[in-house]
Amino acid sequence: MSQHLLLLLVILAISPIPGDSQDSALSPTPEEPEDLDCGRPEPSARIVGGSDAQPGSWPWQVSLQQSGGHICGGSLVAPSWVLSAAHCFVKNGTLEPATEWSVLLGVRSQDGLLDGAHVRAVAAILVPDNYSSVELGADLALLRLASPAQLGPAVRPVCLPRASHRFAHGAACWATGWGDIQEAEHLPLPWVLQEVELRLLGEDACQCLYSRPGPFNLTFQLLPGMLCAGYPGGRRDTCQGDSGGPLVCEEGGRWFQAGITSFGFGCGRRNRPGVFTAVAPYEAWIREQVIGSEPGPAFPTQSWEPQSGPWEPRDENCTIALPECGKAPRPETWPWEAQVMVPGSRPCHGALVSESWVLAPASCFLDPINSDGPPRDRDNWRVLLPSRPRAELVARLVLHENASWDDASDLALLQLRAPVNLSTAPRPVCLPHPEHYFLPRSRCRLALWGRGEPAPGPNSRLEAELLSGWWCHCLYGRQGASVPPPGDAPHALCPAYQEEEEAGRCWNYSHRSLLCQEEGTWFLAGISDLSSGCLRPRVFHPLQTHGPWISHVTGGAYLEDQLNWDWGPEGEETETRTCPPHTEHGACGLRPEPAVMGVLWPWLAEVHVAGDRVCTGILVAPGWVLAATHCVLRPGSTTVPYVEVYLGRAGDSPLPQGHQVSRLVISIRLPRHLGLRPRLALLELSSRVEPSPSALPICLHPGGIPVGASCWVLGWKDPRDRVPVAAAVSILMPRLCHCLYQGILPPGTLCVLYSEGQEDRCEVTSAPPLLCLTKRRSWVLTGMALPGSRELFAAIGPEEAWISQTVGEAHFLPPSGYPHWPPEGSDLCPPDMASAPGSPQAAVFLLLLTPLMQG
């Protein structure tokens, strides 16, 4: 049974509540009614992590119902009074009518009522005046029954503690209820009351645990009147649907209600004990509400003085429970690696996820002939685990319901006939909760999965670094789709590999799993399909969405909260974003975010020509780079020089966000222009470049300038260190360009005007490109610099046909949405504009003033 009102909300630290009516200092009344016996169940043998309660064990437990269905728990404290949680009855700040509620008493299984079970209507619901929400405390309610309960062996009240009552820290207490047995997993039929033993935690110890970031990077400030119970290691807790139920402790032969189930962060999570409303501080409020009732609740005097228990720390420091999963002595030696041996088949690699369960691809066990079901003869199946002298037998195979048609659900769970001892090897791998967010740049490794074979080459080929969710989703997802923000399950996980693939190198059966590390703990983050080529997997299906299914089947898999919350100084974008449009050849023009302006441009290439000069190039397709002809080819030369292309580096160093990619140029293609020397050249690479933050083609467009685009000249300040810099510019309309350079410009030339102070940012000998960022966040290549000029660029648009015919995968954006410009030959220039004195900026200013002077 695991917890209460399930809080997975972004809650900031909350200030303590000022003094209210909980009045813990009120002196207890010295006399109690003699006719009400409390806290004494019938003698019997004794919720996430709980078990079925025996009949009569908890005779004060009641079920609070609406429309005949269980909603919350409660406890009988007097024949006419039930104690529960306020949040069960207050919705959007409004107290629900008492007439909508009923109380079921004397019941153990809600699927079949025993003798003594009966129902009472609710006459009134009372909550403290200062209650507003669970995280602000005062989460308790009193329900007055329309008629007294029938007391008997199955229906008896619990004792309530006085304000001076002190429960020992570390005391073993019990919580009961009909709530979920795991997160998002309801109690199954026949709905038997569950019980779980919990330890009381001292305020300092509990606050220490909640001061450490947990789910969603949350911390929480405990308030007066709150009580914690559970275990730093988690796995036993109350859960959704247990709200309002009692937490009781036995003292001197009587059971006292120490707390009311209130809320928690998930259910049974490590370092997140359940939070209860402490009953003792509310003695005065309870007495005030029930005044005049005969008999009322009993507040027996505490008969012993509690001693400090071992769970209460002596200072503010406390011991944080560490994960019991995901510990590997060294990478590539995975203590959870499992091999499933099926006669007649190659071994299937999977992972141990609990003492009794192995997770593996369902495709290993689906019969290709009889696709309706898994293969039989499981008596002969064996599972090999590390450091186990004998093979394990398989008791059960559970296929994911979507395994046969959805690659992302290609999962199966195999139950071992006997659980393994996890105190020694093997050890289980950690699994992520649905809201787990693997941080960009997380260190990851590839591991065997399915019927794969060991990776070729050195172990370094197994190393990977996780890319941002935005980049991964927009590169491989649907165009225009919303990018899942942190906290939402991603659609894909993308690793970047520090070592290039060698041409012709194949990873046979390259089914792999992705293991990612957080604070020394390894998580099984994703699984891959069989690669269509010979390369390592570029996209993995996240395992987050399958956490509830795995937890439901196994009942004990190690789902772990996120451990690393260091998002860096800027963190990751959390607002909803959409992906730029794709072209028919996929995504282009994506710049990894966040990126330092002027550092990482994944299409910017260094083109090294015959070892004596370096030109700027732009990746326009996986196997092609576009460059200025005058920079690559010497005038009058008839030989093709030796050319190398580098992506993902600045000078002699790889860029910090990516890694270096190098290729030889095997041919140089030029357009056919009668009587004119071509201004653009296409360089064919020796092999394709796989998409990565260091190498991704830019988008191209057929002409004009995208509406609302902002533009830059991208190049190097110094041709020796070659650190990329961008200078902001405005592209002039053809009329202005024609007037400034009348009679000297070849067709298809663009003119730019630099922003103030930007003119000298880029050197011109390397022929820098002209780029624009569209309103839909796609980067497009607009032009390449002409020889010796900072302001003149050869437009890409007029060469669309040649580029498309030469490069089958050039990423041209759709031609719609571009402004119409007048023909370049229009004679709209004032006299002598081409010979205007001063800089181009001065000439443009003069031209813009011309209409005013003429008026």
Buried (B, 14 or more C-beta within 10 A) or exposed (E): BBBBBBBBEEBEEBEEBEEBEBBBEBEBEEEBEEEBBBBBBEEEEEBBBBEEBBBBBBBBBBBBBBEEEBBBBBBBBBBBBBBBBBBBBBEEEEBEEBEEBBBBBBBBBBEEBEEBBBBBEBBEBBBBEBBBBBBEBBBBBBBBBBEEBBBBEBBBBBBBBBBBBEBBBBBEBBBBBBBBBBBBBBBEEEBBBBBBBBBBBBBBBBBBBBBEBBBBBBBBBBBBBBBBBBBBBBBBBBBBBBBBBBBBBEBEEBBBBBBBBBBBBBBBBBBBBBBBBBBBBBBBBBBEBBEEBEBBBBBBEBEEEBEEBEBBBEEEEBEEBBBBBBBBEEBEEBBBBBBBBBEEEBBBBBBBBBBBBBBBBBBBBBEEEEEEEBBEEBEEBBBBBBEBEEEBBBEEBBBBEBBBEEBBBBBBBBBBEEEBEBEEBBBBBBBBBBBBBBBBEBBBBBBBBBBBBEBEEEEEBBBBBBBBBBBBBBBBBEBEEEBBBBBBBBBBBBBBBEBBBEEEEEBEBBBBBBBBBBEEBBBBBBBBBBBEEBBBBBBBBBBBBBBBBBBBBBBBBBBBBBBBBEBEEEEBBEEEBBBBBBBEBBBBBBBBBBBEEBBBBBBBBBBBBEEEBBBBBBBBBBBBBBBBBBBBBEEEEEEEBEBBBBBBBBBEEBBEBBBBBBBEBEEBBBBEBEEEEBBBBBBBBBBBBBBBBBBBBBBBBBBBBBEEBEBBBBBBBEBEEBBBBBBBBBBBBBBBBBBBBBEEBEEBBBBBBBEEEBBEBBBBBBBBBBBBBBEBBBBBBBBBBBBEBBBBBBBBBBBBEBBBEBBEBBBBBEEEBBEEBEEEEEEBBBEEBBEBEEEBEEBBEBBEEBEEEEE
